[in-house]
């Protein structure tokens, strides 16, 4: 049985990902990690909370000791990382909260993967980011995978930073990663 950690799984997007994984992969154990701040709501998952392959853990990705203990307890085969501070307006009033969660929290997860996975074979760190890292579009246009990063807020800068760190762990440690810059969720 594979065990997958989904961070931010009680949020808007995360709850849909958790539900899909729990229902589509009954042979996987899905561990939902959420700190249940302003964006997390376990009522989003009331329809699956009774499923045998679903586990909820309340905790903060910025707490390295807690993250390490989760990795030790569950021996994750993969991570789908959606946990993040979001909303541009919130980042303007409190940028340090975004730096701590979006950058430090992501690095804590990357380090836990690197340190706990004896072999990277069959493992994956899937980082969910945002198109905000590319800046702002005018009236027309689109971003592509080749668009240069041009963050315009503390939120987008913190997500761009975490994207670069994910790529750095791929290049430096050969950690198996996928990065997605979602748009219009």
C-alpha positions as CSV (number, residue, x, y, z in Angstrom):
1,X,0.0,0.0,0.0
2,X,1.4,3.4,-1.0
3,X,1.1,6.3,1.5
4,X,0.6,9.8,0.1
5,X,0.9,13.0,2.1
6,X,-1.3,15.8,0.9
7,X,-0.5,19.1,2.6
8,X,-3.2,21.8,2.7
9,X,-5.9,19.1,2.2
10,X,-8.7,20.9,4.0
11,X,-8.5,24.0,1.8
12,X,-10.6,24.7,-1.3
13,X,-8.3,23.0,-3.9
14,X,-6.7,20.5,-1.4
15,X,-10.1,19.1,-0.3
16,X,-10.9,18.2,-3.9
17,X,-7.5,16.6,-4.4
18,X,-7.9,14.6,-1.1
19,X,-11.4,13.4,-2.1
20,X,-10.3,12.4,-5.6
21,X,-7.3,10.5,-4.2
22,X,-9.2,8.7,-1.4
23,X,-12.0,7.7,-3.8
24,X,-9.9,6.9,-6.8
25,X,-7.2,5.0,-4.9
26,X,-8.7,2.8,-2.2
27,X,-5.5,0.9,-2.1
28,X,-3.5,4.0,-1.1
29,X,-3.4,5.5,2.4
30,X,-4.0,9.2,2.1
31,X,-2.8,11.4,4.9
32,X,-4.2,14.9,4.9
33,X,-2.0,17.5,6.7
34,X,-3.6,20.8,7.4
35,X,-3.0,23.5,10.0
36,X,-6.7,24.5,9.8
37,X,-6.1,28.2,9.6
38,X,-8.4,30.7,7.8
39,X,-8.5,28.6,4.6
40,X,-8.8,25.1,6.0
41,X,-12.2,23.5,6.8
42,X,-12.7,19.9,7.6
43,X,-16.4,20.1,6.7
44,X,-15.1,20.1,3.1
45,X,-14.2,16.4,3.7
46,X,-17.1,15.2,5.8
47,X,-18.2,12.8,3.1
48,X,-14.9,10.9,3.2
49,X,-13.8,11.2,6.9
50,X,-15.0,7.7,7.6
51,X,-13.0,6.0,4.8
52,X,-10.5,3.4,5.8
53,X,-7.7,4.8,3.6
54,X,-8.1,8.4,4.9
55,X,-6.2,9.9,7.9
56,X,-6.2,13.6,9.0
57,X,-3.3,15.1,10.8
58,X,-3.4,18.7,12.2
59,X,-0.1,20.4,12.0
60,X,2.2,23.1,10.6
61,X,4.6,22.5,7.8
62,X,7.0,25.1,9.4
63,X,7.6,22.8,12.3
64,X,10.5,20.6,11.1
65,X,10.4,18.2,14.1
66,X,6.7,17.6,13.5
67,X,7.2,17.0,9.8
68,X,10.1,14.6,10.5
69,X,7.9,12.7,12.9
70,X,5.1,12.3,10.3
71,X,7.6,11.1,7.7
72,X,9.0,8.6,10.3
73,X,5.5,7.4,11.3
74,X,4.0,7.0,7.9
75,X,6.9,6.4,5.5
76,X,5.4,8.5,2.7
77,X,5.9,7.4,-0.9
78,X,4.8,10.7,-2.2
79,X,3.9,14.3,-1.3
80,X,1.3,16.5,-3.0
81,X,2.1,19.9,-1.6
82,X,-0.7,22.4,-1.6
83,X,-0.3,24.0,1.8
84,X,0.4,27.7,1.4
85,X,-0.5,31.1,2.7
86,X,-2.4,32.7,-0.1
87,X,-4.2,35.9,-1.2
88,X,-2.1,38.8,-2.4
89,X,-3.9,41.3,-0.1
90,X,-3.0,39.2,3.0
91,X,0.7,39.1,1.9
92,X,0.9,42.9,1.7
93,X,-0.2,43.2,5.3
94,X,1.9,40.3,6.7
95,X,4.7,39.2,4.3
96,X,6.6,37.3,7.0
97,X,3.8,34.8,7.4
98,X,4.1,34.0,3.7
99,X,7.8,33.7,3.7
100,X,7.7,31.3,6.7
101,X,5.0,29.0,5.3
102,X,5.6,29.2,1.6
103,X,9.3,29.1,1.6
104,X,10.4,27.6,5.0
105,X,7.5,25.1,5.0
106,X,8.3,23.9,1.5
107,X,12.0,23.4,2.4
108,X,11.0,21.5,5.5
109,X,9.0,19.1,3.3
110,X,11.8,18.8,0.7
111,X,14.3,18.0,3.5
112,X,12.0,15.4,5.0
113,X,11.7,13.7,1.6
114,X,15.4,13.8,1.0
115,X,16.3,12.5,4.5
116,X,13.6,9.8,4.8
117,X,13.6,8.3,1.3
118,X,16.4,5.7,1.2
119,X,15.8,5.5,-2.6
120,X,14.0,7.9,-4.8
121,X,12.7,5.1,-6.9
122,X,8.9,5.2,-7.0
123,X,8.8,8.5,-4.9
124,X,7.5,11.9,-6.0
125,X,7.2,15.4,-4.6
126,X,4.5,17.2,-6.4
127,X,4.6,21.0,-5.8
128,X,1.5,23.0,-6.5
129,X,2.2,26.6,-7.2
130,X,0.5,29.5,-9.0
131,X,0.6,31.5,-12.2
132,X,1.1,34.6,-10.1
133,X,4.9,33.9,-10.2
134,X,4.9,35.1,-13.8
135,X,3.6,38.6,-13.0
136,X,0.6,40.3,-14.5
137,X,-1.0,40.0,-17.9
138,X,-2.5,42.9,-19.8
139,X,-5.8,42.8,-21.5
140,X,-4.7,39.8,-23.6
141,X,-2.0,37.2,-23.6
142,X,-1.0,34.1,-21.8
143,X,1.8,32.5,-19.8
144,X,3.7,29.5,-20.9
145,X,6.2,27.2,-19.2
146,X,8.9,29.4,-20.8
147,X,7.6,32.7,-19.4
148,X,10.1,34.4,-17.1
149,X,9.3,34.7,-13.5
150,X,8.3,38.3,-12.5
151,X,6.5,38.2,-9.2
152,X,4.7,41.4,-8.2
153,X,3.7,40.8,-4.5
154,X,5.1,39.2,-1.4
155,X,2.7,36.2,-2.1
156,X,3.9,35.6,-5.6
157,X,7.6,36.2,-4.6
158,X,7.2,33.6,-1.8
159,X,5.7,31.1,-4.3
160,X,8.4,31.9,-6.9
161,X,11.0,31.3,-4.2
162,X,9.5,27.9,-3.3
163,X,9.4,27.0,-7.0
164,X,13.1,27.7,-7.3
165,X,13.9,25.7,-4.2
166,X,11.9,22.7,-5.6
167,X,13.9,22.9,-8.8
168,X,17.1,23.3,-6.8
169,X,16.4,20.0,-4.9
170,X,15.8,18.3,-8.2
171,X,19.1,19.6,-9.6
172,X,21.2,19.3,-6.5
173,X,19.8,16.1,-4.9
174,X,18.0,14.5,-7.8
175,X,14.8,14.5,-5.7
176,X,12.0,13.5,-8.0
177,X,9.7,16.5,-8.4
178,X,6.8,17.8,-10.5
179,X,5.9,21.5,-10.3
180,X,2.5,22.9,-11.4
181,X,1.7,26.6,-11.9
182,X,-2.1,26.5,-11.7
183,X,-4.3,29.3,-13.1
184,X,-7.9,30.3,-12.4
185,X,-8.7,27.7,-9.8
